[in-house]
């Protein structure tokens, strides 16, 4: 069974690609190489079909799951170069036929019994001696002048019920593994089904129909044709009248169990197969389309045409993957990773400070479209959070009218004031100004948090920090400490600004409402709310002086004295003694006993109006000045001096080597990426060699 040179070269290209990717331990799923996968239930005859194609006994035999790992079987036609077995001292070994395992490079297995033993040995090394399975493939390459160049993947047989010490979910494990292979569009499915079984119950065909419902890449193999009842055949199936497949069906006859037990040679079994089809009344007219040799030729042609069709996509995928891994390799420091430590640290410091300034100023190339970031968040803190926080402070939510009344009396000392006292105004307004210190300091902390946030984003963004964890940790420590150091003068400056406002009340501020105007506004407001009494006959209107009686001590009687709201004479003291003085000692605590009288209301309203006017001036100034102070001593200070700080702390010969110790992950990942790049470079060479170029033509 020889094959044309071009056909062999076409399949060999894919064989080389499979070996390349398997050698680096990488799945070919990213490349999706064309291959033929063998599907079937246990005891469907899969192993016998493969052995008949190869012409050798080399697969493990037994009950239960024998194939427990995928076997990538690469058959390579190689003309004979040495005398055959008849002229060889050992007639059972042909020097022109041998197998090679990818995991044992350079060792040739001329004895196919040892190939079987190695398959069992390597399977148990990965899965143990129990009946577990593994998706890690075994790659076996067989050279022979008697085979067609072909690549097949023998998959574990499907089972439904766990037997012995098999895992309980063995059916799901096998199904998931099979789907991983056959669901790829580049996979040709070889569905093996016993001919003496109802085709509708075929496990292999059922799974194939799930991933290939149109049957465009499935070929059926019908085994055990010789065991069918007399008078029955598979002609209707072959004609596509049962379950049609575009690639059709091929009937074969394998060795029976007795033949295997008696070590019947496969060459004799193939002769018996040919005799069966040539002499069977249902098949002798189409005998040339039946049997293992036709199946091998058909698979060779299918695989060859399939590779031709998929090669352009393979080339494109290899190129894309090569670009991807080359880019990743550069982020990992290249193949050698040999940049000097001093220049590397200097480069990282420069990159970090540049990115930091860009993040603050909003000059970065990757501006977010979904959320505020960097300097925009600091602006949000200033103009939304701090602004609204200051504006929300009400000077009178803690100081009530009664409190103002008490302060007015206390600020006048031992002499009752004739006019509204300045001292009371200053005492209250200074108390309220000091309340602005808390939100101002909170603003400092919020901006500090935003700078830390930017730091974290840059530590995750710059690739060198992934490569050098010690440098990342040290960078983080230096920058955080720099921000903390800058916070001290920032908070002192902000606190001093509040103290400045509280220590000097500037009543000459152009926006401040002066006392005379405040008095006039309050008087007007109170008079507007007070009903005007109609003067009685014989009495003067209010406000007019009658013979100076209004200035007399006894001319006008008041219900209460100056401290009337603090002292209720009707309820104070004990019953008076006849002829005794009515004055008593003041109580230990003197508090207001009644609502504000008219004079107290007017004075309180004037004070409130003045406080409100001046406090608003201070709030406007704080809203304007605090962001400027924080920007000066924290934000701009960091932009201008952070690079110098990093150079002083990190650019030291004694610490450079420690900072540039690569993480174990980076070292291992670089090795993986280098292996993958080398594999992809080889793959690119294979698909661009003359035989590879000819595939697309």
LOVEXLUM-211085 format. One record per residue: residue in three letters; x, y, z of N, C-alpha, C in turn. Coordinates in steps of 0.05 Angstrom, whole numbers, plus 5000, padded with zeros to 4 digits. Example, Ala and Ser with C-alpha at 12.3 -4.5 7.8 and 13.67 -1.06 7.14 Angstrom:
residues 2
ALA526448865156524649105156526449345156SER525749555142527349795143525850015157
This chain:
residues 697
UNK501749765000500050005000501850245000UNK502550344977504150584975502450814970UNK503651054974502151304970503851494954UNK502451684940503851884924505552064942UNK507752164930509552334945508252584956UNK506652714940505352964949503452914972UNK501852694970500052624991501452575018UNK503752435017505252385041506252645053UNK507352815036508453065046506253245059UNK503853235047501653395058501053305087UNK500753045090500152935117502552975136UNK504952955125507352995142507553275153UNK506553475138506553745148504953755174UNK502553635174500853645198502153475220UNK503353255212504653085233506853245247UNK508453395232510553565244509353775262UNK507153895253505854095270504853975296UNK503653735294502653605318504953545337UNK507153455327509453395344510553645357UNK510653865341511754115352510054205376UNK507454205373505754315394505554125418UNK505653865412505653665434508253685450UNK510453725437513053735450513153955471UNK511854185465511954405485509654385505UNK508154165503505954125522503654315517UNK503254405493501154595486499054455470UNK496554505477494354405461494354535433UNK493554375413493354485386490654605381UNK489054645403486354755400486455035388UNK488655185394488755455384489255455354UNK490455235344491055215316489055045301UNK487854845315485954665303487054525279UNK488954345284490154195262488153985251UNK488153935225486353725214487253455224UNK485353295232486053025241483552845240UNK483952585240481752395239481552265267UNK479252295279478852185306476951945305UNK477751735319476251485318474351475342UNK471751455336469651445356468351165356UNK467551075379466050825380465750735409UNK463850555413463350455440465350235445UNK465550145470467249925477466449675461UNK468449525453467949275438466549315411UNK466849565400465749605374467649525352UNK470149465360472149385340474049605332UNK474149825348475950045340478849955338UNK479849815359482649725359483249545336UNK481449365329481949185307482149325281UNK480449535277480549695253483249825250UNK484149955272486750085271489049895265UNK488949665279491049465274491049355246UNK488749325235488549235207489749435188UNK489249705194490349915177493349915178UNK494449875203497349875207498549615197UNK497049395201498049135193499649005215UNK499349105240500948995263499148985287UNK499848795305498648785332500348965350UNK499149185359500749365376499049505397UNK496449465397494749615416494049435440UNK493749555464493049395487490349255484UNK490149025495487648875494486648815522UNK484048745524482948685550480048765552UNK478948725576476148805581476049085593UNK473749205591473349465602474649675584UNK475449905596476650115581479550055577UNK480349995553483149935547484550185539UNK483350345521484450595512483650805533UNK485550885550484851075571486051355567UNK487651375545488651635537488551655507UNK488051895496488051915467490751825455UNK490651675434493151575420493251715393UNK495151895390495552025364497351845348UNK496251715328497651515312498351635285UNK500951685281501951795256503151565239UNK501851495217502851285200504351425177UNK506851335173508551455152509551245133UNK508851265108509851085088512751145082UNK514450935085517350965081518350725065UNK519450765041520350545025522350375039UNK522350105034524249925047527049985038UNK528849975057531750035051533549805059UNK532549615074534149385084532649125078UNK534048905079532748645073530348595092UNK528348455082525948405097526448195118UNK524248115132524547925154525447645146UNK525047565120525947305112528947275113UNK530347505107533247495108534347595134UNK532547645154533347755180533647525200UNK535547535218535847325238533247285254UNK531847505260529347485275527047525255UNK525647315247523647345226521147495235UNK520847535261518447685271518947985271UNK521448065265522048355265522948435238UNK521648635226522448745200523849015205UNK526349035197527849285202526749525188UNK525049475168523849705154521349805167UNK520449675189518049765203518849815232UNK518150045242518650105271516750335280UNK516750365306515150575318516850755335UNK516051005338517551195355515451345372UNK516051375398514351535415515551815418UNK513852005419514752285422516052325449UNK515052185469516152225496518752065500UNK519551905481522151765482523551825455UNK524552065452525752135426528251975420UNK528451895394530851755385530851455388UNK528951345403528851055407526850925388UNK527850725373526150585353525250325365UNK522650265362521450015371520849845347UNK522549655341522049475319520149255327UNK520149185353518348985364515749115372UNK513649045358511049185363509849095389UNK510648865400509748785427510748985448UNK513249085444514349285462512949555459UNK511849605435510249855432507749835449UNK506449595449504149555465504849595495UNK507049485503507849505531508449795539UNK509649945521510250225526507650395528UNK505650335511503150475513501850425540UNK501850175550500750105576502250245598UNK504950245596506650365616506250665618UNK506150795595505851085596503051165604UNK501051005597498351055606498051045636UNK499250835648499150805677500651015691UNK502751125678504251335690502651585694UNK500651625676498951865677496351815692UNK495251575690492551525701492551335724UNK494851205730494951005751493950735740UNK493850545758493050275749490050225750UNK488550425760485650395760484550455732UNK481950475730480750505703480150795697UNK481750985709481351265703482451335676UNK481651575667482551655640484051925642UNK485451995621486952245621486752365592UNK486452635590486352755564489052805551UNK491252745566493952785555494552575534UNK495052645510495352445488498152305489UNK498152065477500651925471501051955441UNK503452045434504052075406505851845396UNK504851695378506351465367506551495337UNK508951475327509451495298510451225288UNK509151115267509850855257510850885228UNK513150775222514350785195514150505183UNK513250495158513050235145512650275115UNK513750095099513250105070510549995063UNK509149885082506649745076504149895086UNK504450155093502150305102501950565085UNK499550685087499150945075499651155095UNK500751385086501251605104498551715114UNK498251705140495551765152495951835181UNK494252005191494252075220491552025232UNK491451865253488951795266489251845296UNK487051915309487051955338485151745349UNK486151555364484551345376483551455403UNK480951475407479851585431478651365448UNK478451405475477251195492474451125483UNK473750865486471150775478469050875497UNK466650935486464551035503463350815520UNK462650885545461450695563459150835578UNK457450675590455050785603455050725633UNK456050495641455950405669458750365680UNK459350495703462050445715462350155723UNK464750045718465249765725467749765743UNK467549595763469849575781470549835796UNK473049915794473850155808473850405790UNK472250385768472050625751470650855766UNK471351105759469951325772466951325765UNK465351425784462451415780461651585756UNK463151795750462451965728464051905703UNK464851645700466651575678465351635651UNK462651605649461251655624461551955616UNK461152125636461452415631464252495624UNK466252375638469052435633469752365604UNK468952125596469652045569468252215548UNK465652275553464152435534465352715531UNK466152835554467353105552469953095537UNK471552885541474052865526473552825496UNK471652655489471052615461470052865448UNK468353015461467253265450469453465446UNK471453465464473653655461475053615434UNK475253365425476553315400474753345376UNK472353215377470753195353469053445347UNK468953635367467353875362468854075345UNK471454035341472954225325472254185295UNK471754395281470954375253473154245236UNK475654245245477754135229478053825233UNK476353715250476553425256474753255238UNK475953055226474352855211473652625231UNK471152555232470252355252469952085239UNK471351895250471151615240469451465261UNK466951425255465051305273464851005268UNK465750845288465850555285463350435298UNK461950275283459450155293459349855284UNK458649675302458349395294456049365274UNK456549225252454549195232452249025241UNK452648855261450448685271448748825292UNK449049085295447549245314445849445299UNK443549515311441849715299443349975297UNK443450095273445050335269443950575286UNK441350565291440150785307441250785336UNK442350555345443450535372446450585373UNK447550675352450450705351451350945368UNK452950895388453951115405455751305390UNK457451195372459251355357457751545338UNK455751435323454251605305452551815320UNK451551735343449851915358451552165367UNK453952115377455652345385456552505361UNK457152365339457952505315455752685305UNK453252595306451052765296450653015313UNK451453005339451253235356453053465347UNK455453395338457353605330457453635300UNK456353445285456353455256453553375246UNK451553535251448753445245448253395215UNK449753525198449353485169450953245159UNK452653135175454252905167456352975146UNK457353215146459253305125462153215131UNK462753155156465553075162465652825179UNK463652645174463552395188463552165168UNK465351975173465451735156464751495174UNK463051315165462251085181463850835174UNK464550685195465850425191464150215204UNK463350015188461649805198463349555202UNK463449465227465149235234463248985239UNK464548755242463148505248461048435227UNK461648495202459848435180459548135178UNK461647985184461647695181459947555203UNK459247715224457747595246454747655244UNK453847775222451047835218449447585213UNK446947585220445147355215445047295185UNK444647045179444446965151442047105137UNK442547205114440447335099440247635105UNK441947735122441948025128444548145118UNK444448405112446848545102446548845109UNK448548995101448549285107448449445081UNK447249325060447149465034445549725036UNK443349725050441749965053443350185067UNK444950105087446550305101448650415083UNK449950245067452050335049450950515028UNK448450475020447150645000446150905011UNK446450945037445551195050442651215054UNK441250985055438350995058437450985088UNK439350955106438650935135439451195149UNK442051235153443051485164445251585144UNK444551765126446451845105448752005117UNK451151945106453552095112454852175086UNK455752425084456852525059459352365051UNK460852285071463352135066462851835064UNK460351745069459551475065460451285087UNK459951015081460650805100462550615086UNK464150475102465950265092465650025110UNK464849795099464649545116467349415117UNK468049305141470549155144469948905160UNK471848715158471748465174474348455190UNK474048445216476348425233476848145242UNK479048105256479547845268477647805292UNK476647555295475047495318476747455343UNK475447415366476947375391478647115389UNK477546915376479146665374481546705357UNK481346875335483646935318485747075334UNK484847265351486747415367488147235387UNK486547055400487746875420489746685408UNK489246615383491146425369493246565353UNK493446835357495547005344495446975314UNK493046975303492846965274493947225262UNK495747205242497047435231495047615217UNK495447865218493648065206493748035176UNK496047965165496147925135494147715126UNK494047495142492047285136489247375140UNK488847545161486147655166485247835143UNK487147985132486448165109485747995084UNK487047765080486347595058483547475062UNK483047395087480347285093478247505089UNK478847745096476947965092476348005062UNK478548005046478148035017476447815006UNK476947565014475447335004472547365012UNK472047465037469247485047467647675029UNK468747905023467248105007467048024977UNK469147884967469047804939467147574934UNK466547414955464847184951462047214964UNK461647434979458947474991457047574970UNK454747454968452847534946452047834948UNK451947944972451048224975453248424969UNK455748344971457948534969459848494945UNK459648244932461748184912461648374889UNK459348504883459248694861460748954868UNK461049014894462349264902464649204921UNK465948974917468048884935470349074936UNK470849224914473149404914472649644932UNK470149694941469549914959469149814988UNK469949574993469649455019472449375030UNK472649345056475049245068476949455077UNK478949365093480849545106482649695086UNK483749565065485449715046483949955033UNK481349915026479850135014479450355035UNK478850265060478450465082480950635085UNK483350505085485850655088486150855065UNK485750775041486050955018484051185020UNK481551115027479551325029480251525051UNK481151435074481951615095484351795087UNK486151675072488551825063487652045044UNK485851995026484852195007483252415022UNK481552325040479852515056481652705072UNK483652585085485452755102487052945085UNK488052845062489653015044488053255034UNK485653205025483953425015483153615037UNK482653505061481853665084484153855092UNK486553745092488853915099489254135078UNK488954075053489154275032487154505037UNK484654425045482554625049483054805073UNK484354685094484654835119487354975122UNK489154915104491855035108491955335109UNK490555485092490655775094489855875122UNK487855745133486955835160489155755181UNK490455525177492555445195494855645194UNK495555725170497755925167496956185182UNK494556275178493656525191493756495222UNK492756275232492756235261495556225273UNK497356095258500056075268501356355269UNK500856515248501956785247500756955270UNK498156935275496857085296497957005323UNK498256745328499256655353502156735357UNK503756735336506556815337506757105345UNK505157275334505157555341504357595370UNK502357445379501457475406503557395426UNK504857165422506957075441509457235439UNK510157345416512457525414511957775430UNK509557885429508858125444509058065474UNK508057835482508157765511511057725520UNK512657605502515457565508516957825513UNK516258025498517458295502516758405529UNK514258365538513458465564514958315586UNK515858075580517257915600520257965599UNK521158155583523958225582525458095559UNK524057975539525357855517526457585523UNK527857465504528957195508530957175530UNK532757375532534857375552534057525577UNK532457725575531757895598534258015610UNK536058115593538758195602539158495604UNK537058655605537458935608538758995635UNK540659185635542059245660540159345681UNK540759275706538959345728538659645731UNK540859795728540560085732538860215711UNK539260135686537560255665534660165667UNK534259915677531559815680530059985701UNK531260025724530060175746529560465737UNK531460575723531160855713528860865694UNK528660665677526460665657523760635670UNK523560465691521060435705520260685720UNK522260825733521661075747520661285727UNK521961305705521161505685518361435674UNK517861185668515161105658513061155679UNK513561085704511561125725510861415729UNK512961585732512361865738510962005714UNK511661915690510362025666507361945666UNK506861685672504061595673502561725696UNK503961775718502661905741501762195734UNK503562345721502862615713500662615692UNK500762425674498662405654495962345666UNK495962165686493462095700492262335714UNK493962495727493062735741491962935722UNK493462985700492763195681490663105660UNK490062845659488162745640489262725612UNK491862685609493162675583493662385574UNK492662195589493161915582491661835556UNK492861635542491661555517489161375521UNK489061235543486861045548484761175567UNK483661395559481661525575479161355576UNK478061325600475661165604473161305594UNK471461155582468861265572466561195591UNK467161035611465060935629465061055656UNK467261165666467361275692469561485694UNK469361655715471461855720473961705730UNK476261815723478861695731480961905735UNK482961835752485262015755484662285766UNK485662495752485262765761482362845762UNK480662725744477862795744476462725770UNK477362505783476262425809477062625830UNK479562725829480362935848478763185844UNK478163265820476463495814473663445825UNK472663195824470063135835470063165865UNK472263085878472463125907472363425914UNK473863585899473863875904471164005900UNK470063965876467864135867465064015872UNK465063765880462463645887462363575917UNK464063395925463963305953464563525973UNK466863655969467663865988465864105986UNK465264185962463464415957460764375971UNK459564155966456964095978457164056008UNK459363936017459663896045459864156060UNK461364356050461564616063458864766062UNK457564756039455064896036452864786054UNK453064536060450964406076451164486106UNK453264616115453564686143451864926149UNK449964886167448065096175449065206202UNK449665466204450765576229448765556252UNK446265526245444165536266442965266272UNK444265046261443164786268444064696295UNK446064826306447064756333446664996352UNK446365236342445965476359443065566355UNK441465546376438665626374438365916383UNK435966016378435466296386435866346415UNK435066156431435466186460438366196468UNK439966046454442866046459444066316452UNK443166426430444166696422443366896443UNK440866876453439967066474441867056498UNK442466806507444166776530446966896525UNK448066836501450666946494450667246494UNK448467366484448267656484448367776512UNK446967656530446967746558449767716570UNK450967466565453567416577455767596566UNK455567666540457667826527457568116536UNK455268206547455068486556456268526583UNK456968306597458268336623456368446644UNK457468616661455868726684454168966676UNK454669066651453169296642451469216619UNK448769236622447069176599447769346575UNK447869206551448569346527446269516516UNK446969756506444869926494444269826465UNK446369726452446069626424446969336422UNK446469216399447368936395450368916398UNK451268736415454168716420455768576399UNK458068686393459968566373461068306384UNK461568306410462768066422461167816418UNK458567836421456767606417456967506388UNK456967686369457167616341459767466336UNK462067576346464567446341464767176354UNK463767146379463866896393462466676377UNK460066746367458466546353459666486325UNK460466686311461466646284464166486284UNK465766536305468366386307467766096313UNK465766046330465065766335464265616309UNK462765756293461765636268464065606248UNK465865796247468065776228469765526234UNK470165466260471765236268470464976259UNK467964976254466564736244467464666215UNK468564866201469464816174472064656172UNK473464626195475964486195475664186188UNK473564066199473163776195472763706165UNK470863836151470563766122473063846106UNK474464056114476964126100479063906102UNK479463806127481363586131480463326117UNK477763286118476663056104477263066074UNK477163306063477863346035480763266029UNK482563336048485363256045485662946043UNK484162806061484362516062483162396036UNK480962516026479762406002481662435978UNK482962665976484962695954487262505957UNK488162465982490262265987489361985978UNK486861915984485861655975485861635945UNK485261855931485261845901488061815891UNK489961935903492761895895493661605899UNK492761485921493361205926491961025905UNK489561105897488160955877489660965850UNK490661205843492261225818494761055820UNK496061055843498360895847497760595842UNK495560495854494860215850494360155820UNK492960335806492460285778495060275762UNK496960445768499460445753501160205759UNK501060115784502559875792501459625777UNK498859625771497759405756498059435726UNK498359685717498459735688501259695676UNK503359785690506059775680507059485682UNK507859375659508659095657510959015674UNK512859205678515359135693514659055722UNK512559165733511859095761510958805763UNK509758695742508958415742511458235742UNK513458345728515958185725517658195750UNK517658425763519358465787517558525812UNK516658325826514958375849516358545871UNK518958505875520358655895520458955888UNK520859005863520859285854518059405857UNK515959255852513259355856512759415885UNK513559235902513059275931514559525941UNK517059545932518659775941517660035930UNK516760035905515560265892513160355908UNK511460165915509060225930509660355957UNK511660235971512460345997513560625995UNK515260675975516460945972514361155966UNK512561085947510561285938508561335960UNK507661125974505761165996506961336018UNK509461286024510861436045511161736036UNK511661776010511862046000509262196003UNK507062055996504362185999503862246029UNK504562056047504062106075505662346085UNK508162356076509862586084508662846074UNK507662846050506463096039503863166053UNK502562966066500063026079500363206103UNK502563186117502963346141502863646136UNK504463756118504264046112501664116099UNK500463926084497863986072495664026093UNK495563846112493563866133494064106151UNK496664166156497264396173496364656158UNK496864666132496164906117493064936117UNK491664726114488764736113487664816141UNK488864696162487964766189488665066195UNK490965156186491665436190489765626175UNK488865536152486965706137484365746153UNK483465526166481065556183481665726207UNK483965686219484765846242484966146235UNK486066206211486266476202483466616201UNK481566466190478866576188477666616215UNK478366436234477066456261478366666278UNK480966726274482366906292481867196285UNK481067256261480567536254477967546238UNK475967676249473367716236473467986222UNK473467986196473668236181470968346174UNK469968516192467268626188467168846167UNK469568916156469569116134469668986107UNK469268726106469168586080466968706063UNK467568756037465568896020462968736017UNK463068476021460568316018459068286044UNK460268396066458968356092456768556097UNK454568456109452268626115452868776141UNK453169046141453869186165451569196185UNK452269276210450369266232447969446228UNK448369696217446169876214444169766194UNK445169656172443369546152441869306163UNK443269146178441968916190439768996209UNK440269206225438269306244435869406229UNK436369556208434069666192432469436180UNK433769226170432369006157430668856177UNK431768816201430268666222427968826232UNK428469096236426269266245423969266225UNK424669296201422569296180421069036179UNK422468816182421168556182419368516205UNK420268606229418668566253416168746252UNK416568996243414269186241412269086221UNK413168966200411368866179409668636190UNK410768486209409368256220407668336244UNK408068576255406568666279404268836271UNK401768776281399368946274399669226287UNK398869426272399069706282396469766298UNK396769846324394369906340393270176333UNK390570206335389270456331389270626357UNK390270876356390471036381387771096392UNK387371076419384871136432384471446434UNK381971516437381371806439382771926463UNK384072156459385472296480388272206484UNK389171986468391971886471393471956446UNK396171996449397872056427398671796413UNK399271806387400171576373402771466385UNK403371216382405771096393408271246382UNK410271286399412671406390412871696396UNK410571826403410672116409410972156439UNK412772356447413372396475411372596487UNK410372526510408372696523409572806549UNK410473056547411573196570413773036584UNK415372896568417672746578416872516597UNK414272446596413472226615414571956607UNK415171936580416271676571419071636581UNK420371856590423071816601423071786631UNK420771786643420571766671420771476680UNK421771446704422071176715419271056718UNK417471206728414771106734412771156711UNK413671296690411771376670410871126654UNK412570926652411870696635412270446651UNK410270286653410470036668410969796649UNK413069646655413669406639412869166655UNK411968966641411168716654413568586667UNK415868606654418268476664420568676664UNK422768606678425168766677426968696654UNK429468796656431368746634431868446631UNK431968296653432368016652429767866656UNK427667986646425067876650424767586641UNK425967516619425667246609427267036625UNK429067146642430666966659429466946687UNK427667126693426767146721423867196722UNK422367006732419467026733418667096762UNK417967356766417467456793414967326805UNK413067246789410567146800411066876814UNK413066736805413466466816415966446833UNK417566666832420166646846419966716875UNK421666606891421866676919419666566936UNK419766646962417866556982415866776988UNK413666727003411766937010413167167025UNK412267407018413567647030412567687059UNK414467767075413767847102412968137103UNK411068207120410168477122412468657131UNK412968867116415069067123417868977115UNK418168727102420868627095421468697066UNK424068717059424968767031424168537014UNK423568606988422668396969425068266954UNK427468366957429768256943430767996955UNK431467796938432467546948435067476933UNK436467276943438967196930438367056903UNK440167096883439766956857439966656860UNK438566506843438766216845441566126835UNK442365876842445065776834445365776803UNK443365706789443465696760441265866749UNK441966066732439966246720439666176690UNK437366076683436766006656434266146647UNK433966176620431466296610429066146619UNK426966286628424566166638422166206619UNK422566376598420266426581421366496553UNK419566526534420266586506421566866504UNK422766916481424167166477422067396476UNK422767616489421067846488421668006462UNK420368226458420668376433423568476429UNK424768576450427468676447429468456442UNK429168226457430968006452430667886424UNK428167876415427667766388429167936367UNK428968206370430268386351433268346352UNK434468346376437368316378438268046367UNK436767836372437467566363437367556332UNK435267676321435067666292437267826278UNK438068046291440368196280442868036280UNK443467906303445767736305445767516284UNK443467386281443267166262443767266234UNK442667496227443067606201446067666195UNK447367776215450267836212451967576210UNK451267386227452767126226452366996199UNK449966986190449366866164450966996142UNK450967256142452367406121455367346122UNK456567366146459467326147460267036143UNK458666846153459266566151459266476121UNK457366586106457366526077459866626063UNK460866866072463366966060465666776066UNK465766676091467966486098467666226083UNK465166126080464865876065465665906036UNK465066126024465866165996468866165994UNK470166296013473066316012474366036016UNK473265886035474265616040473865436016UNK471565446003471065285979473065355957UNK473865605956475765685936478665625943UNK479365655969482165645977483165365985UNK481465205997482364946006483264765982UNK481764745960482864595937485464705927UNK485864965928488365085919490664995938UNK490064995964492164915983492864625980UNK490864455976491464165973492964115947UNK492164255926493564215901496464305903UNK496964525917499664625920501464435935UNK500564345958502364205976502163895973UNK500263795959499963505956499963415927UNK498163525911497863425883500163525866UNK500463785864502663895847505363825859UNK505563815885508063735898508863455890UNK506863275888507362995880508262985851UNK506863135834507563135806510463235801UNK511263425817513863555812516163415826UNK515563285848517763185865517862885868UNK515862745858515762455862518062315848UNK518762405824520962275809523562305824UNK524062535836526462575851526562395875UNK524262365889524162185912524761895904UNK523561805882523961535873526961485866UNK528161675853530961655846532761635871UNK532161795891533661795915533461535930UNK531061415930530561175946531160925931UNK530860915905531060665890533560645872UNK534560875863536860865845539460855860UNK539760625875542160585891543460325883UNK545960315879547360075870546859835889UNK546759895915546559675934543759545935UNK541759665923539059555924538059465897UNK539459535876538459485849538059185844UNK540059015851539858735846537458605861UNK537058695885534758585901532158665888UNK531958915878529459005867528758865841UNK530758775826530258655800530358345801UNK529658225823529357935824526657865812UNK526657715791524157645777522557445794UNK519957465791518257275805518456995792UNK517856795807518056515797516056485774UNK513756615776511756605755512856715729UNK514256945730515357075706517456895694UNK519256785710521356605699520156365685UNK518156235698516856005686515256085661UNK513856305663512256395640514056465617UNK516356585622518156655600519056395586UNK519756185601520555935589518255825572UNK515755835582513555735567513155895541UNK513356155543512956325519515156285499UNK517656255509519856215491519455945476UNK518655735491518155485478515955505457UNK513855655464511655685445512455845421UNK514056055424515056205402516756035383UNK518455875396520155695379518455495364UNK516455385378514655195365513155325342UNK512255565346510755695325512555775302UNK515055845308516955905286517455655270UNK517755425283518055175268515555115251UNK513255155264510755105250510455285225UNK511255535228511155725206513055635183UNK515355525191517255415171515955185156UNK514655005171513554765159511354835139UNK509655025146507455085128508255265105UNK510655375106511655545084513755405067UNK514455155075516254995058514854935031UNK516454855010515154814984512754624984UNK512954405000510654225001508354355015UNK508954525035506754665049505454875031UNK507155015015506055214997504255094976UNK504954844968503354714947500654624957UNK500154624983497554534993495354714984UNK495854974982493755154974493155154945UNK494555004929494255014900492754764890
